Amino acid sequence: MEKPGFVTAKRGTLDIDVPEGVTVWLRQPLDGPVMIQYEATVVSAGGPNDRVSDLNSFWMATDPRSPADLFAQPRTGAFAQYNSLRMYYVGLGGNANTTTRFRRYIGAATDRPLLPENDLSVARDPSKGIFANKPQLITLIASGTLIQYWRDDKKIFEMTDAEPYTHGWFGLRTTRNHMRVRHLRVIRLNER
């Protein structure tokens, strides 16, 4: 957590209400092929952090400095501190719900490749942004070379990764936001 905020888990709901950046990690590493699903609601109800922005996912994340333990390297929650990871990342509704981006982080402190087709404008297509106060089912796939990101029943991103990340950690990322997450499921998939 970058600044003090609230991350609580009660009655099956993870409630994240923060004034700056935070990443909430699943403690167990995952081995692919895997599907990760969760339902997220970005809250817009007049609270101090109720900003419709940054419903972000990290999956299959590892740190080249400590590949066996993502948590061996301390982080403050500032977004730039994740640049050195190897992982898949989607920022749904980033930059105040104006962009949705997919990146394959390569473990470089300053290089975060972004292909033009993976940089979507929410202004041009509002269906690619966050819907406030509405539960959204997020599905992340890492199945061999097939990498996908779905929201509800719509596939937003797909790539064939010639050198796929086949194991690592899953995290939820946001900043200046209030969201609720429920129904997290991790499902082992059959080999492709």
Backbone as CSV, one residue per row, in Angstrom:
resi,resn,N_x,N_y,N_z,CA_x,CA_y,CA_z,C_x,C_y,C_z
1,MET,0.847,-1.175,0.000,0.000,0.000,0.000,0.894,1.240,0.000
2,GLU,0.590,2.144,-0.916,1.393,3.354,-1.034,1.123,4.346,0.102
3,LYS,-0.136,4.518,0.476,-0.550,5.346,1.611,-1.591,4.574,2.392
4,PRO,-1.778,4.890,3.667,-2.771,4.158,4.452,-4.161,4.217,3.820
5,GLY,-4.788,3.068,3.791,-6.145,2.923,3.280,-6.739,1.695,3.935
6,PHE,-7.790,1.173,3.347,-8.458,0.014,3.934,-8.552,-1.112,2.913
7,VAL,-8.103,-2.285,3.318,-8.293,-3.515,2.563,-8.797,-4.524,3.578
8,THR,-10.063,-4.910,3.447,-10.667,-5.820,4.408,-11.356,-6.966,3.678
9,ALA,-11.454,-8.085,4.363,-12.171,-9.242,3.830,-13.214,-9.655,4.861
10,LYS,-14.483,-9.579,4.453,-15.588,-9.963,5.334,-16.680,-10.610,4.508
11,ARG,-17.206,-11.705,5.010,-18.362,-12.373,4.406,-18.190,-12.597,2.912
12,GLY,-17.000,-13.017,2.511,-16.757,-13.362,1.114,-16.485,-12.194,0.190
13,THR,-16.313,-10.992,0.752,-16.042,-9.815,-0.073,-14.737,-9.166,0.357
14,LEU,-13.868,-8.938,-0.618,-12.643,-8.172,-0.407,-12.988,-6.730,-0.742
15,ASP,-12.880,-5.838,0.239,-13.215,-4.429,0.056,-11.906,-3.636,0.053
16,ILE,-11.633,-2.948,-1.052,-10.414,-2.161,-1.218,-10.846,-0.703,-1.334
17,ASP,-10.406,0.123,-0.394,-10.791,1.536,-0.361,-9.528,2.325,-0.016
18,VAL,-8.855,2.857,-1.053,-7.511,3.405,-0.863,-7.340,4.766,-1.548
19,PRO,-6.521,5.663,-0.929,-6.276,6.978,-1.512,-5.124,7.002,-2.510
20,GLU,-4.342,5.938,-2.575,-3.215,5.832,-3.510,-3.097,4.372,-3.948
21,GLY,-1.943,4.003,-4.524,-1.782,2.682,-5.106,-1.697,1.550,-4.100
22,VAL,-2.261,0.409,-4.498,-2.187,-0.813,-3.700,-2.268,-2.010,-4.642
23,THR,-1.566,-3.067,-4.281,-1.732,-4.351,-4.954,-2.020,-5.390,-3.881
24,VAL,-3.061,-6.165,-4.109,-3.437,-7.242,-3.201,-3.105,-8.539,-3.919
25,TRP,-2.203,-9.321,-3.330,-1.689,-10.546,-3.960,-2.321,-11.789,-3.351
26,LEU,-2.589,-12.762,-4.178,-2.891,-14.110,-3.707,-1.567,-14.696,-3.244
27,ARG,-1.498,-15.191,-2.035,-0.214,-15.621,-1.466,0.410,-16.830,-2.158
28,GLN,-0.433,-17.710,-2.714,0.085,-18.924,-3.333,0.445,-18.657,-4.792
29,PRO,1.612,-19.144,-5.222,1.919,-19.048,-6.653,1.038,-20.031,-7.432
30,LEU,0.834,-19.729,-8.695,-0.004,-20.557,-9.554,0.845,-21.188,-10.641
31,ASP,0.513,-22.408,-11.009,1.137,-23.083,-12.135,0.082,-23.261,-13.217
32,GLY,0.454,-22.911,-14.443,-0.464,-23.036,-15.568,-0.498,-24.456,-16.081
33,PRO,-1.455,-24.719,-16.939,-2.460,-23.806,-17.454,-3.525,-23.510,-16.401
34,VAL,-3.965,-22.239,-16.379,-4.856,-21.809,-15.317,-5.828,-20.738,-15.831
35,MET,-7.013,-20.723,-15.200,-7.989,-19.664,-15.409,-8.262,-19.043,-14.048
36,ILE,-8.198,-17.718,-13.991,-8.492,-16.975,-12.773,-9.742,-16.155,-13.058
37,GLN,-10.716,-16.261,-12.172,-11.946,-15.477,-12.339,-12.266,-14.769,-11.032
38,TYR,-12.794,-13.557,-11.169,-13.301,-12.845,-10.006,-14.335,-11.822,-10.465
39,GLU,-15.206,-11.473,-9.544,-16.216,-10.462,-9.808,-15.783,-9.185,-9.093
40,ALA,-15.730,-8.080,-9.818,-15.304,-6.808,-9.236,-16.352,-5.742,-9.498
41,THR,-16.602,-4.937,-8.475,-17.492,-3.796,-8.592,-16.720,-2.557,-8.178
42,VAL,-16.588,-1.601,-9.075,-15.942,-0.328,-8.758,-17.031,0.605,-8.241
43,VAL,-16.832,1.071,-7.013,-17.862,1.833,-6.304,-17.762,3.317,-6.644
44,SER,-18.911,3.883,-6.992,-19.040,5.329,-7.188,-20.278,5.762,-6.422
45,ALA,-20.069,6.161,-5.153,-21.201,6.515,-4.295,-20.885,7.736,-3.432
46,GLY,-19.917,8.541,-3.869,-19.615,9.772,-3.151,-18.580,9.660,-2.059
47,GLY,-17.977,8.482,-1.886,-16.933,8.322,-0.873,-15.643,9.017,-1.293
48,PRO,-14.717,9.209,-0.364,-13.496,9.953,-0.672,-12.619,9.300,-1.742
49,ASN,-12.700,7.984,-1.904,-11.886,7.282,-2.902,-12.730,6.683,-4.024
50,ASP,-13.971,7.086,-4.122,-14.890,6.524,-5.119,-14.625,7.140,-6.492
51,ARG,-13.551,6.687,-7.100,-13.140,7.163,-8.420,-13.225,5.978,-9.375
52,VAL,-13.911,6.113,-10.470,-14.078,5.020,-11.421,-12.821,4.965,-12.285
53,SER,-11.893,4.103,-11.875,-10.606,3.994,-12.562,-9.849,2.778,-12.048
54,ASP,-9.000,2.226,-12.894,-7.955,1.287,-12.484,-8.437,0.004,-11.822
55,LEU,-9.154,-0.802,-12.575,-9.460,-2.175,-12.180,-8.417,-3.038,-12.883
56,ASN,-7.291,-3.233,-12.218,-6.100,-3.799,-12.853,-5.804,-5.211,-12.356
57,SER,-5.278,-6.031,-13.249,-4.932,-7.424,-12.940,-3.488,-7.708,-13.319
58,PHE,-2.770,-8.366,-12.425,-1.455,-8.944,-12.704,-1.637,-10.455,-12.637
59,TRP,-1.084,-11.211,-13.580,-1.114,-12.662,-13.431,0.146,-13.285,-13.997
60,MET,0.488,-14.427,-13.422,1.709,-15.176,-13.725,2.940,-14.297,-13.462
61,ALA,2.891,-13.519,-12.391,3.945,-12.559,-12.055,5.087,-13.224,-11.297
62,THR,6.301,-12.939,-11.734,7.503,-13.353,-11.009,8.491,-12.191,-11.012
63,ASP,9.409,-12.229,-10.071,10.451,-11.214,-9.975,11.777,-11.875,-10.314
64,PRO,12.439,-11.460,-11.397,13.704,-12.085,-11.776,14.763,-12.026,-10.667
65,ARG,14.646,-11.062,-9.749,15.611,-10.949,-8.650,15.395,-12.017,-7.591
66,SER,14.186,-12.542,-7.495,13.860,-13.595,-6.524,12.742,-14.457,-7.107
67,PRO,13.045,-15.275,-8.138,11.995,-15.992,-8.872,11.138,-16.932,-8.027
68,ALA,11.679,-17.446,-6.936,10.924,-18.395,-6.124,10.024,-17.711,-5.101
69,ASP,10.198,-16.393,-4.881,9.428,-15.700,-3.858,9.188,-14.252,-4.269
70,LEU,8.008,-13.983,-4.782,7.652,-12.634,-5.221,7.763,-11.626,-4.084
71,PHE,7.556,-12.088,-2.853,7.489,-11.190,-1.706,8.852,-10.932,-1.061
72,ALA,9.910,-11.527,-1.602,11.254,-11.308,-1.052,11.741,-9.883,-1.299
73,GLN,11.208,-9.229,-2.321,11.575,-7.842,-2.642,10.488,-6.909,-2.114
74,PRO,10.816,-6.012,-1.204,9.784,-5.108,-0.673,9.323,-4.093,-1.719
75,ARG,8.046,-3.752,-1.651,7.449,-2.743,-2.529,6.522,-1.860,-1.706
76,THR,6.378,-0.616,-2.118,5.538,0.324,-1.373,4.110,0.360,-1.883
77,GLY,3.856,-0.155,-3.048,2.549,-0.027,-3.684,2.574,0.965,-4.832
78,ALA,3.684,1.695,-4.991,3.819,2.612,-6.131,3.906,1.789,-7.414
79,PHE,3.166,2.201,-8.427,3.049,1.417,-9.654,4.402,1.136,-10.313
80,ALA,5.293,2.091,-10.330,6.591,1.918,-10.989,7.413,0.795,-10.376
81,GLN,7.147,0.423,-9.148,7.907,-0.645,-8.505,7.558,-2.034,-9.045
82,TYR,6.577,-2.116,-9.920,6.213,-3.397,-10.521,6.821,-3.566,-11.909
83,ASN,7.468,-2.536,-12.432,8.050,-2.600,-13.774,9.041,-3.743,-13.928
84,SER,9.765,-4.080,-12.874,10.819,-5.093,-12.974,10.286,-6.527,-12.937
85,LEU,8.978,-6.700,-12.831,8.407,-8.052,-12.813,8.251,-8.583,-14.235
86,ARG,8.159,-9.896,-14.324,7.707,-10.573,-15.545,6.283,-11.000,-15.266
87,MET,5.353,-10.583,-16.138,3.940,-10.885,-15.862,3.084,-10.402,-17.016
88,TYR,1.817,-10.788,-16.949,0.784,-10.234,-17.815,0.015,-9.204,-16.989
89,TYR,-0.371,-8.127,-17.646,-1.045,-7.035,-16.955,-2.141,-6.462,-17.842
90,VAL,-3.314,-6.258,-17.262,-4.355,-5.480,-17.929,-4.789,-4.393,-16.966
91,GLY,-4.759,-3.160,-17.467,-5.285,-2.013,-16.753,-6.627,-1.656,-17.369
92,LEU,-7.706,-2.160,-16.781,-9.057,-1.870,-17.272,-9.473,-0.506,-16.729
93,GLY,-9.799,0.414,-17.631,-10.277,1.730,-17.216,-9.228,2.556,-16.499
94,GLY,-7.985,2.469,-16.931,-6.928,3.273,-16.332,-7.063,4.743,-16.688
95,ASN,-6.244,5.550,-16.022,-6.213,6.991,-16.316,-7.619,7.601,-16.273
96,ALA,-8.282,7.402,-15.131,-9.637,7.934,-14.917,-10.635,7.374,-15.936
97,ASN,-10.513,6.082,-16.192,-11.428,5.340,-17.066,-11.382,5.845,-18.511
98,THR,-10.167,6.160,-18.988,-10.009,6.618,-20.376,-9.240,5.628,-21.242
99,THR,-8.490,4.705,-20.615,-7.706,3.733,-21.379,-7.869,2.336,-20.793
100,THR,-7.745,1.348,-21.654,-7.648,-0.047,-21.229,-6.477,-0.636,-21.989
101,ARG,-5.514,-1.179,-21.237,-4.255,-1.617,-21.842,-3.860,-3.010,-21.369
102,PHE,-3.244,-3.720,-22.299,-2.670,-5.040,-22.008,-1.175,-4.984,-22.291
103,ARG,-0.391,-5.441,-21.326,1.063,-5.481,-21.491,1.599,-6.839,-21.045
104,ARG,2.674,-7.221,-21.675,3.488,-8.365,-21.234,4.765,-7.763,-20.673
105,TYR,4.818,-7.659,-19.348,6.006,-7.102,-18.700,7.171,-8.076,-18.861
106,ILE,8.357,-7.536,-19.145,9.516,-8.365,-19.477,10.606,-8.345,-18.409
107,GLY,10.329,-7.735,-17.254,11.304,-7.723,-16.176,12.339,-6.624,-16.299
108,ALA,12.031,-5.567,-17.036,12.951,-4.440,-17.215,12.408,-3.231,-16.461
109,ALA,13.266,-2.557,-15.738,12.828,-1.443,-14.890,12.174,-0.307,-15.663
110,THR,12.571,-0.093,-16.921,12.042,1.051,-17.663,11.285,0.681,-18.933
111,ASP,11.373,-0.556,-19.393,10.741,-0.940,-20.658,9.476,-1.750,-20.381
112,ARG,8.319,-1.167,-20.717,7.025,-1.843,-20.577,6.369,-1.842,-21.946
113,PRO,6.698,-2.825,-22.788,6.192,-2.828,-24.167,4.666,-2.747,-24.221
114,LEU,4.185,-1.945,-25.175,2.751,-1.806,-25.390,2.496,-1.776,-26.891
115,LEU,1.859,-2.828,-27.393,1.510,-2.875,-28.812,0.319,-1.958,-29.070
116,PRO,0.273,-1.272,-30.216,-0.837,-0.349,-30.493,-2.211,-1.000,-30.376
117,GLU,-2.343,-2.246,-30.794,-3.647,-2.922,-30.725,-4.063,-3.255,-29.290
118,ASN,-3.127,-3.122,-28.337,-3.419,-3.395,-26.935,-3.565,-2.125,-26.112
119,ASP,-3.742,-0.995,-26.785,-3.921,0.308,-26.139,-5.267,0.861,-26.605
120,LEU,-6.303,0.587,-25.830,-7.663,0.913,-26.244,-8.145,2.219,-25.609
121,SER,-8.866,2.995,-26.379,-9.444,4.243,-25.904,-10.882,3.998,-25.455
122,VAL,-11.170,4.307,-24.214,-12.532,4.157,-23.706,-13.441,5.214,-24.326
123,ALA,-12.894,6.383,-24.669,-13.710,7.417,-25.321,-14.242,6.925,-26.663
124,ARG,-13.405,6.194,-27.413,-13.850,5.656,-28.709,-14.789,4.474,-28.543
125,ASP,-14.571,3.682,-27.477,-15.400,2.500,-27.264,-15.667,2.337,-25.767
126,PRO,-16.735,2.943,-25.246,-17.020,2.879,-23.815,-17.173,1.462,-23.271
127,SER,-17.448,0.492,-24.137,-17.582,-0.886,-23.664,-16.250,-1.461,-23.183
128,LYS,-15.158,-0.775,-23.463,-13.828,-1.241,-23.037,-13.405,-0.644,-21.700
129,GLY,-14.277,0.146,-21.072,-13.962,0.764,-19.784,-14.665,0.077,-18.632
130,ILE,-14.628,0.717,-17.483,-15.262,0.212,-16.267,-16.695,0.711,-16.219
131,PHE,-17.595,-0.141,-15.782,-18.973,0.239,-15.528,-19.123,0.434,-14.023
132,ALA,-19.367,1.652,-13.598,-19.464,1.953,-12.169,-20.643,1.228,-11.529
133,ASN,-20.421,0.762,-10.307,-21.454,0.155,-9.461,-22.100,-1.086,-10.073
134,LYS,-21.423,-1.700,-11.030,-21.957,-2.903,-11.683,-20.939,-4.038,-11.524
135,PRO,-21.353,-5.180,-10.994,-20.418,-6.310,-10.923,-19.959,-6.719,-12.324
136,GLN,-18.659,-6.899,-12.457,-18.056,-7.304,-13.731,-17.246,-8.571,-13.486
137,LEU,-17.482,-9.587,-14.277,-16.750,-10.842,-14.139,-15.485,-10.753,-14.986
138,ILE,-14.343,-10.812,-14.324,-13.044,-10.761,-14.997,-12.506,-12.179,-15.087
139,THR,-12.043,-12.578,-16.278,-11.455,-13.900,-16.495,-10.087,-13.724,-17.133
140,LEU,-9.092,-14.327,-16.500,-7.717,-14.295,-16.972,-7.315,-15.720,-17.339
141,ILE,-6.722,-15.890,-18.498,-6.306,-17.215,-18.973,-4.801,-17.201,-19.220
142,ALA,-4.134,-18.235,-18.732,-2.737,-18.514,-19.088,-2.671,-20.009,-19.347
143,SER,-2.784,-20.369,-20.614,-2.850,-21.776,-21.001,-1.828,-22.031,-22.097
144,GLY,-0.623,-22.409,-21.677,0.448,-22.580,-22.652,0.726,-21.253,-23.330
145,THR,0.687,-21.227,-24.639,0.964,-19.993,-25.379,-0.249,-19.066,-25.477
146,LEU,-1.433,-19.542,-25.085,-2.653,-18.748,-25.173,-2.843,-17.904,-23.906
147,ILE,-2.895,-16.594,-24.095,-3.116,-15.654,-22.996,-4.353,-14.829,-23.366
148,GLN,-5.332,-14.782,-22.439,-6.567,-14.053,-22.716,-7.022,-13.251,-21.497
149,TYR,-7.794,-12.206,-21.814,-8.449,-11.385,-20.800,-9.891,-11.167,-21.246
150,TRP,-10.830,-11.544,-20.373,-12.262,-11.409,-20.659,-12.901,-10.543,-19.582
151,ARG,-13.921,-9.782,-19.991,-14.794,-9.112,-19.045,-16.205,-9.558,-19.400
152,ASP,-16.859,-10.161,-18.417,-18.168,-10.783,-18.640,-18.028,-11.780,-19.794
153,ASP,-18.842,-11.696,-20.830,-18.764,-12.678,-21.914,-18.024,-12.129,-23.132
154,LYS,-17.256,-11.059,-22.946,-16.544,-10.431,-24.068,-15.032,-10.561,-23.888
155,LYS,-14.388,-11.146,-24.888,-12.928,-11.220,-24.871,-12.402,-9.858,-25.297
156,ILE,-11.555,-9.263,-24.469,-10.988,-7.954,-24.785,-9.591,-8.095,-25.375
157,PHE,-8.785,-9.014,-24.808,-7.418,-9.202,-25.300,-7.101,-10.685,-25.457
158,GLU,-6.298,-10.986,-26.477,-5.759,-12.332,-26.672,-4.396,-12.206,-27.325
159,MET,-3.479,-13.023,-26.870,-2.173,-13.085,-27.525,-1.684,-14.516,-27.534
160,THR,-0.865,-14.818,-28.521,-0.114,-16.064,-28.537,1.297,-15.694,-28.134
161,ASP,1.730,-16.200,-26.999,3.035,-15.857,-26.431,4.012,-16.983,-26.742
162,ALA,4.986,-16.707,-27.570,5.972,-17.722,-27.955,6.821,-18.180,-26.771
163,GLU,6.961,-17.324,-25.763,7.708,-17.665,-24.541,6.820,-17.358,-23.339
164,PRO,5.782,-18.159,-23.122,4.779,-17.816,-22.112,5.303,-17.910,-20.681
165,TYR,4.701,-17.076,-19.845,4.916,-17.179,-18.401,3.959,-18.266,-17.904
166,THR,4.508,-19.352,-17.398,3.693,-20.522,-17.066,3.454,-20.696,-15.577
167,HIS,4.061,-19.860,-14.761,3.812,-19.903,-13.319,4.045,-18.508,-12.747
168,GLY,3.507,-18.268,-11.567,3.690,-16.986,-10.904,2.494,-16.646,-10.046
169,TRP,2.443,-15.398,-9.620,1.440,-14.940,-8.683,0.376,-14.099,-9.382
170,PHE,-0.793,-14.025,-8.738,-1.912,-13.212,-9.208,-2.118,-12.052,-8.231
171,GLY,-2.344,-10.862,-8.766,-2.613,-9.705,-7.928,-3.650,-8.786,-8.532
172,LEU,-4.385,-8.113,-7.656,-5.321,-7.061,-8.043,-4.661,-5.735,-7.730
173,ARG,-4.743,-4.807,-8.654,-4.064,-3.525,-8.514,-5.056,-2.394,-8.740
174,THR,-4.948,-1.351,-7.935,-5.742,-0.153,-8.158,-5.052,1.036,-7.521
175,THR,-5.577,2.208,-7.781,-5.071,3.425,-7.152,-6.207,4.435,-7.023
176,ARG,-6.235,5.131,-5.893,-7.299,6.114,-5.619,-8.649,5.549,-6.037
177,ASN,-9.074,4.506,-5.355,-10.218,3.740,-5.810,-10.909,3.057,-4.639
178,HIS,-12.159,2.727,-4.853,-12.927,1.889,-3.936,-13.570,0.786,-4.767
179,MET,-13.191,-0.447,-4.502,-13.802,-1.565,-5.223,-14.051,-2.736,-4.297
180,ARG,-14.977,-3.562,-4.721,-15.307,-4.785,-3.983,-15.112,-5.975,-4.914
181,VAL,-14.456,-6.999,-4.380,-14.142,-8.192,-5.165,-14.764,-9.397,-4.470
182,ARG,-15.413,-10.234,-5.254,-16.057,-11.444,-4.728,-15.847,-12.599,-5.695
183,HIS,-16.117,-13.784,-5.205,-16.166,-14.999,-6.020,-14.856,-15.280,-6.762
184,LEU,-13.735,-15.106,-6.093,-12.441,-15.450,-6.701,-12.362,-16.959,-6.874
185,ARG,-12.023,-17.369,-8.106,-11.836,-18.796,-8.398,-10.563,-18.950,-9.217
186,VAL,-9.801,-19.967,-8.891,-8.640,-20.345,-9.690,-8.890,-21.766,-10.148
187,ILE,-8.898,-21.966,-11.457,-9.253,-23.269,-12.025,-8.105,-23.779,-12.872
188,ARG,-7.683,-24.971,-12.566,-6.634,-25.623,-13.358,-7.241,-26.063,-14.690
189,LEU,-6.608,-25.716,-15.779,-7.095,-26.087,-17.110,-6.337,-27.288,-17.636
190,ASN,-6.925,-27.983,-18.584,-6.231,-29.077,-19.257,-5.209,-28.467,-20.214
191,GLU,-4.146,-29.210,-20.455,-3.126,-28.745,-21.405,-3.739,-28.557,-22.775
192,ARG,-3.301,-27.533,-23.479,-3.764,-27.286,-24.854,-2.992,-28.152,-25.810
